């Protein structure tokens, strides 16, 4: 089980686009994520202003949109779930929705993906650790194309 490291594609059809090196911490968990039917799922690291390409670079919304459009499972207008930490806090996911001309959902906090495919949206515990603070859960925020 694993993605093609040259294309970041999961051949088993779980997460659609994985922006992590196969050797990265969290890669196995990303492979386990199964998005909803009819929704294109993207997994990677991020922050409020960018998604990481998995190799140290940052992707603008236009660059990520280009990668998504090139993917064989993506169809124009298909909704996207972006599992990249805090990309739903500012304009990144909204700008991606406009680039794709499609609805995009993204987390307003950190995303914790477990080996069984479960996702928890929450900040770190305080002081910061490798555990989510379950008392302060976040959400996937919908950014509709065109502000629908």
Secondary structure by P-SEA (a helix, b strand, c coil): cccccccccccccccccccccccccaaaaaaaccccccbbbbbbbbccccccccccccccaaaaaaaaaaccccccccbbbbcccccccccaaaaaaaaacbbbbbbccbbbbccccccccccccccccccccccccccccccccccc
